[in-house]
Amino acid sequence: MNCSIRGAITADSNTREDILLNTRQLLKEMIELNEVKIENIVSILFTATKDLDAAYPAVAARELGIVDAALMCAQEMFVEGSLKMCIRVQMDVQTDKKQSEMRFVYLKNAEVLRPDKVKKQKKIAVAIDGPAGSGKSTLAKELAADFGFIYVDTGAMYRSIGYKCIDNGISTDDVKKVSELARNINMEICYIDGRQRIFVDGIDISDEIRTQQVADAASAVAKMQDVRKTLVKLQREIAKNNNVIMDGRDIGTNVLPDAEIKVYLDADVSERAKRRCGELAEKGIEHDFYKVLDEIMARDKQDKERRFNPLTVAEDAVIIDTTNMRASMVKDAVAELINEALL
């Protein structure tokens, strides 16, 4: 059946960049919250108040890959005292759900339009920390897919900085220029049809950042403290506006200290080395168990003793020793925590 999803958001300025940035955020939230597939979007009607005319909001839909749905933009009538700089959306979709099950989205100042709907939109942040090989990334990706949350791939964020350095001819040894680039970059992470996509300055570069050249550049810029501070700020902003799952070494202690759920995964170092060897074997990469074990032990030492934001257990984290647990058992345990937080 066809159902309609309503939403609205306010822009901060009448500029093309700000209009499209906020429209993308609204569309992504509507799609993710209602588990809509891009191909099932029939049409989208956009309206904007008269003080927003620097860009058609529909352009943001095309940037997100919504290419088959019918799109229309209209200007709202002016009523004295009405909300300023507001973008409204009506999205018609094909779905097995009932109209009563559709969840509307009102963001930023537009929350005042439907406070009854806003109350139901509880944001959840899940921070998963732990040493190398404890299973953080696999767990985070699977949970994000299951719950429709955004998996914040912090590694992809550093790759994006590296990619932009290459694209702009900036040496990754030039701390000043790289730091300036990082401060001015416009980066968004979202899930579209179950796949994580990363947009930089409005362009999807998800595939372009997966080269070895970009990986090398990412490693270089990740050592810069100013870049790390900038990306932590971006990561917090993503968490502020979305349901997120983020994994790393200092997520619960530094990046998201107020996360609703904090999990610290650990496992015996020998078990972690076995798992890493298994991953290498699956990829057809030759490996030596004792060499891998030494590398993980060295990484543990480095993570725990580094000067800035070392690996530690947050005081309010749930500690899970995965040494003798199947991956499905770990996933079920964390999923239960998320379900309780969503109530």
Secondary structure, 3 states (H helix, E strand, C coil): CEEEEEEEEECCCCCHHHHHHHHHHHHHHHHHHCCCCHHHEEEEEEEECCCCCCCCCHHHHHHCCCCCCEEEEEECCCCCCCCCCEEEEEEEEECCCCHHHCCCEECHHHHHHCHHHHCCCCCCEEEEECCCCCCHHHHHHHHHHHHCCEEECHHHHHHHHHHHHHHCCCCCCCHHHHHHHHHHCCEEEEEECCEEEEEECCEECCCHHHCHHHHHHHHHHCCCHHHHHHHHHHHHHHHHHCCEEEEECCHHHHHCCCCCEEEEEECCHHHHHHHHHHHHHHCCCCCCHHHHHHHHHHHHHHHHHCCCCCCCCCCCCEEEECCCCCHHHHHHHHHHHHHHHHC
